[in-house]
Amino acid sequence: MALSGVRIAGAARYAPARVVTNEDFERWLETTDEWITVRTGMKRRHWAADDEATSDFALEAAKRALEQARLRPQDVDCFIVATVTPDYAFPATACIVAAKLGAVGKAAFDIGIACSGFIYGLTVAAGLVRSGVYRRVLLVGAETLSKIVNKDDRSTAILFGDGAGAVVLEAAERDCFLASELGADGSVPQLLFQQAGGSRCPVSHASIDRGLQYIQMEGREVFKFAVTSMISATDVALARAGLTRHEIDFLIPHQANRRIIDAAVKYLELPRERVLVNLAEYGNTSAASIPIALAEAVEANRIGDNDVVLMVGFGAGLSWGAVVWRWSALR
């Protein structure tokens, strides 16, 4: 019998061992633990070692997700990595992860839409499975943002962390993908971008001297955009799913800032216990933030069979997206 639905069969996470606390920042920046906590909700974040790269984190999260799904790497038909910090400009980090897993010859590609990456990837992966193109897809959101953040810039250094979250999607009789909403507005990329490294501004001695290889962000503008995009994407996705916000069992937002999350939660009128927030431990891990939070909830058995899970992200592009997913208990 042909299976036209999709489910998540495994979800796992991984973060590097090095932990950077707010107190650590006090030693080299003009800041305090209280200042960071009040403005962001962050207390700690994980940073890569000098010899660690994004594929290392993606690989570990992928292994754990496959183990949870009781599958071999060879059982997966396609590998997708959502990241803006790939190992190299090319080849795609997904190719490297698949090879390290021993799944050479399978389809593999990256998605580079920053903090919205996992939402875009989940929509694409679910579509590939639901349409019958592939039976199983492994999707990883992974970042090594510590390598592209200016550690002397208080406005950005405190925000970002490293890590990976992975999910295995497989064909199922019951369809767990209920709806999604994706969008982007690239008219002002300078609001949140890495200027040097592409064809517009190649890396050079001059660009490095100016610090253009680092993340640059207009915090106030991004904050306003984040709140409105989260709300609008949520409303559209829920309408497409034929649900109301009162039918959400769990919200998993992109972990960028506690105040952004609080504003969205107030609008959605959700009880705090239904909102999964872990930015105090990880900071903003871009495309990895939502799958890490999802994996933590799965590990803790917080999400039950038939629960409606809303995942919503926003970020550079500027971009946004939301997915409504009905959870199916893992094997």
C-alpha positions as CSV (number, residue, x, y, z in Angstrom):
1,M,0.0,0.0,0.0
2,A,1.3,3.4,-1.0
3,L,2.0,5.7,2.0
4,S,1.0,9.3,1.4
5,G,1.6,10.7,4.9
6,V,4.8,11.6,6.8
7,R,5.9,11.3,10.4
8,I,8.9,12.1,12.5
9,A,10.5,8.8,13.5
10,G,13.5,10.1,15.4
11,A,14.6,13.4,16.9
12,A,18.0,14.1,18.6
13,R,20.4,16.9,19.4
14,Y,24.1,17.6,20.1
15,A,26.0,20.6,21.4
16,P,29.8,21.1,21.8
17,A,31.4,20.6,25.2
18,R,32.7,24.1,25.7
19,V,30.2,26.3,27.6
20,V,30.5,30.1,27.6
21,T,28.5,31.8,30.4
22,N,27.4,35.4,30.9
23,E,30.1,35.6,33.6
24,D,32.7,34.7,31.0
25,F,31.6,37.7,28.9
26,E,32.0,40.0,31.9
27,R,35.8,39.3,31.8
28,W,36.3,40.7,28.3
29,L,33.2,42.8,27.5
30,E,31.6,45.8,29.1
31,T,28.5,43.9,30.3
32,T,27.0,42.0,33.2
33,D,25.1,38.8,33.7
34,E,22.1,40.8,34.7
35,W,22.2,43.0,31.6
36,I,22.4,40.0,29.3
37,T,19.7,38.0,31.2
38,V,17.2,40.9,31.3
39,R,17.6,41.7,27.6
40,T,17.8,38.2,26.1
41,G,17.0,35.5,28.7
42,M,20.3,33.8,27.9
43,K,22.7,32.5,30.6
44,R,24.9,30.1,28.7
45,R,25.8,29.0,25.2
46,H,27.9,26.2,23.7
47,W,30.8,27.1,21.5
48,A,32.9,24.9,19.2
49,A,36.5,24.1,19.8
50,D,39.0,25.4,17.2
51,D,39.1,22.1,15.4
52,E,35.3,21.5,15.3
53,A,33.0,22.4,12.4
54,T,29.3,22.2,11.6
55,S,29.5,18.7,10.0
56,D,30.8,17.4,13.3
57,F,27.7,18.5,15.2
58,A,25.4,17.5,12.4
59,L,26.9,14.1,12.3
60,E,26.4,13.4,16.0
61,A,22.8,14.6,16.0
62,A,22.1,12.6,12.9
63,K,23.6,9.4,14.5
64,R,21.4,9.8,17.5
65,A,18.2,10.5,15.5
66,L,18.8,7.4,13.4
67,E,19.4,5.3,16.5
68,Q,16.2,6.5,18.0
69,A,14.3,5.7,14.7
70,R,16.0,2.3,14.6
71,L,17.4,2.9,11.2
72,R,20.7,2.6,9.4
73,P,22.1,5.5,7.4
74,Q,21.6,3.4,4.3
75,D,17.9,3.4,5.0
76,V,17.7,7.2,4.4
77,D,17.1,8.4,0.8
78,C,18.0,12.0,1.2
79,F,20.1,14.2,3.6
80,I,19.4,17.8,4.2
81,V,21.4,20.2,6.3
82,A,20.0,23.7,7.2
83,T,22.9,25.9,8.0
84,V,24.6,29.3,7.3
85,T,27.9,28.1,8.7
86,P,28.8,25.2,6.4
87,D,32.1,23.5,6.6
88,Y,33.0,25.0,3.2
89,A,31.3,27.3,0.7
90,F,31.1,24.1,-1.3
91,P,30.5,21.2,-1.3
92,A,27.3,21.1,0.7
93,T,27.7,20.1,4.3
94,A,25.0,17.5,3.8
95,C,27.2,15.7,1.4
96,I,29.9,15.5,4.0
97,V,27.5,14.3,6.7
98,A,26.1,11.6,4.5
99,A,29.6,10.4,3.6
100,K,30.7,10.3,7.2
101,L,27.6,8.2,7.9
102,G,28.5,5.8,5.2
103,A,25.6,6.7,2.9
104,V,27.6,7.7,-0.2
105,G,25.5,8.0,-3.3
106,K,22.3,9.3,-1.7
107,A,20.8,12.7,-2.4
108,A,22.2,15.5,-0.2
109,F,21.9,19.3,-0.2
110,D,22.0,22.3,2.1
111,I,19.4,25.0,2.9
112,G,20.9,28.4,3.7
113,I,18.0,30.6,5.0
114,A,19.5,31.2,8.5
115,C,17.2,31.0,11.5
116,S,14.2,29.9,9.4
117,G,16.3,27.0,8.0
118,F,14.7,24.2,10.0
119,I,11.2,25.3,9.1
120,Y,12.0,25.6,5.4
121,G,13.8,22.2,5.6
122,L,10.9,20.5,7.4
123,T,8.5,21.8,4.7
124,V,10.7,20.6,1.9
125,A,11.5,17.2,3.5
126,A,7.9,16.6,4.3
127,G,6.9,17.4,0.7
128,L,9.5,15.0,-0.7
129,V,8.2,12.2,1.5
130,R,4.4,13.0,1.0
131,S,4.8,13.1,-2.7
132,G,6.5,9.7,-2.9
133,V,9.8,11.0,-4.2
134,Y,11.6,9.6,-1.1
135,R,10.6,7.3,1.6
136,R,12.9,8.6,4.3
137,V,14.7,12.0,4.7
138,L,17.1,13.0,7.4
139,L,17.0,16.7,8.2
140,V,19.6,18.5,10.4
141,G,19.7,22.1,11.6
142,A,23.3,22.8,12.5
143,E,25.4,25.9,13.1
144,T,28.8,27.0,14.3
145,L,28.0,30.7,14.7
146,S,30.8,31.2,17.2
147,K,33.2,31.1,14.2
148,I,31.5,34.1,12.5
149,V,30.6,36.3,15.5
150,N,32.8,39.3,16.5
151,K,33.6,38.4,20.1
152,D,34.4,42.0,20.9
153,D,30.9,43.2,19.8
154,R,28.6,43.2,22.8
155,S,25.5,43.5,20.7
156,T,26.1,40.2,18.9
157,A,28.7,38.1,20.8
158,I,26.4,37.4,23.7
159,L,23.6,36.1,21.5
160,F,24.9,33.2,19.4
161,G,25.8,29.6,20.2
162,D,26.6,26.3,18.4
163,G,24.9,23.0,18.1
164,A,22.7,20.7,16.0
165,G,19.3,19.1,16.0
166,A,18.2,16.3,13.7
167,V,15.0,14.6,12.7
168,V,14.2,11.5,10.6
169,L,11.1,11.8,8.5
170,E,9.5,8.7,7.0
171,A,6.5,7.8,4.9
172,A,3.5,6.9,7.1
173,E,-0.2,6.0,6.7
174,R,-1.1,8.9,9.0
175,D,-0.1,12.3,7.8
176,C,1.4,14.4,10.6
177,F,2.2,17.4,8.4
178,L,-0.8,19.7,8.8
179,A,0.3,23.0,7.2
180,S,3.1,25.5,6.7
181,E,3.7,29.1,5.8
182,L,7.0,30.3,4.4
183,G,8.0,33.8,3.4
184,A,10.9,36.1,2.8
185,D,11.7,39.8,2.0
186,G,15.3,40.3,0.7
187,S,14.9,44.0,0.1
188,V,17.1,45.1,3.0
189,P,19.6,42.2,3.6
190,Q,21.8,44.6,5.6
191,L,19.4,44.2,8.6
192,L,21.0,40.9,9.4
193,F,23.8,39.5,7.3
194,Q,27.4,38.4,6.9
195,Q,28.7,40.9,4.4
196,A,32.0,39.3,3.3
197,G,32.3,35.8,1.9
198,G,30.1,35.9,-1.2
199,S,30.4,37.1,-4.7
200,R,29.2,40.6,-3.7
201,C,32.0,41.1,-1.2
202,P,34.7,38.3,-1.4
203,V,36.9,37.8,1.6
204,S,40.0,39.9,1.3
205,H,42.5,41.5,3.6
206,A,40.5,44.7,3.4
207,S,37.2,43.1,4.3
208,I,38.8,41.2,7.2
209,D,40.4,44.4,8.5
210,R,36.9,46.0,8.5
211,G,35.4,42.9,10.3
212,L,33.0,42.2,7.4
213,Q,33.3,38.5,7.9
214,Y,31.3,38.7,11.1
215,I,27.5,38.7,11.7
216,Q,26.1,42.3,11.5
217,M,22.7,43.0,12.8
218,E,20.3,46.0,13.3
219,G,18.8,44.8,16.6
220,R,15.8,47.1,16.9
221,E,14.6,46.5,13.4
222,V,15.1,42.7,13.6
223,F,13.2,42.7,16.9
224,K,10.1,44.4,15.5
225,F,10.2,42.1,12.4
226,A,10.5,39.0,14.5
227,V,7.4,39.6,16.6
228,T,5.2,40.5,13.6
229,S,6.5,37.7,11.4
230,M,6.0,35.1,14.2
231,I,2.4,36.2,14.7
232,S,1.5,36.4,11.0
233,A,3.1,33.1,10.0
234,T,1.4,31.4,12.9
235,D,-2.0,32.7,11.9
236,V,-1.6,31.7,8.3
237,A,-0.3,28.2,9.1
238,L,-3.1,27.5,11.6
239,A,-5.7,28.7,9.2
240,R,-4.4,26.4,6.5
241,A,-4.5,23.5,9.0
242,G,-8.1,24.4,10.0
243,L,-7.1,25.0,13.6
244,T,-7.2,27.9,16.0
245,R,-4.4,29.0,18.3
246,H,-6.3,27.5,21.3
247,E,-5.8,24.1,19.7
248,I,-2.0,24.3,20.0
249,D,-0.6,21.9,22.5
250,F,3.0,23.0,22.2
251,L,4.8,26.0,20.7
252,I,8.4,25.7,19.7
253,P,9.7,29.1,18.7
254,H,13.0,30.0,17.3
255,Q,15.2,30.8,20.3
256,A,16.4,34.3,19.6
257,N,15.3,36.4,22.5
258,R,13.1,35.8,25.5
259,R,11.2,39.1,25.0
260,I,10.4,38.2,21.4
261,I,9.0,34.9,22.5
262,D,7.1,36.5,25.4
263,A,5.4,38.9,22.9
264,A,4.3,36.1,20.7
265,V,3.1,34.0,23.6
266,K,1.0,36.9,24.9
267,Y,-0.7,37.2,21.5
268,L,-1.3,33.5,21.2
269,E,-2.7,33.3,24.8
270,L,-0.7,30.1,25.5
271,P,0.1,28.9,29.0
272,R,3.8,29.1,29.8
273,E,4.1,25.3,30.2
274,R,3.1,24.8,26.6
275,V,6.0,26.9,25.3
276,L,9.3,25.2,24.9
277,V,12.1,27.6,25.7
278,N,15.8,26.6,26.1
279,L,17.7,29.8,25.1
280,A,19.0,30.1,28.7
281,E,21.2,27.1,28.0
282,Y,22.0,27.4,24.2
283,G,21.5,31.0,23.2
284,N,20.6,31.6,19.5
285,T,21.7,28.6,17.5
286,S,20.0,29.8,14.3
287,A,18.7,26.8,12.2
288,A,19.5,24.4,15.1
289,S,17.4,26.1,17.8
290,I,14.0,24.6,17.0
291,P,15.2,21.0,16.4
292,I,17.3,21.1,19.6
293,A,14.2,22.3,21.6
294,L,12.1,19.6,19.9
295,A,14.6,16.9,20.7
296,E,14.8,17.9,24.3
297,A,11.0,17.7,24.6
298,V,11.0,14.3,23.0
299,E,13.7,13.1,25.4
300,A,11.6,14.3,28.4
301,N,8.4,12.7,27.0
302,R,6.7,16.1,27.1
303,I,5.0,15.7,23.7
304,G,2.4,13.0,23.5
305,D,0.7,11.2,20.7
306,N,-1.7,13.4,18.7
307,D,-0.4,16.6,20.2
308,V,-0.5,19.6,17.9
309,V,3.0,21.2,17.7
310,L,3.5,24.6,16.2
311,M,7.1,25.4,15.2
312,V,7.8,29.0,14.1
313,G,11.1,30.7,13.0
314,F,12.4,34.0,11.7
315,G,15.7,35.4,10.7
316,A,18.1,36.6,8.0
317,G,16.6,37.1,4.6
318,L,14.6,38.5,6.1
319,S,12.7,35.3,6.3
320,W,10.0,33.6,8.3
321,G,8.1,30.3,8.5
322,A,5.8,28.2,10.6
323,V,4.8,24.5,10.5
324,V,1.9,22.9,12.2
325,W,2.6,19.2,13.0
326,R,0.5,16.6,14.7
327,W,2.8,14.4,16.7
328,S,2.9,10.7,16.3
329,A,4.4,8.7,19.1
330,L,7.9,7.3,18.3
331,R,8.5,3.6,18.1
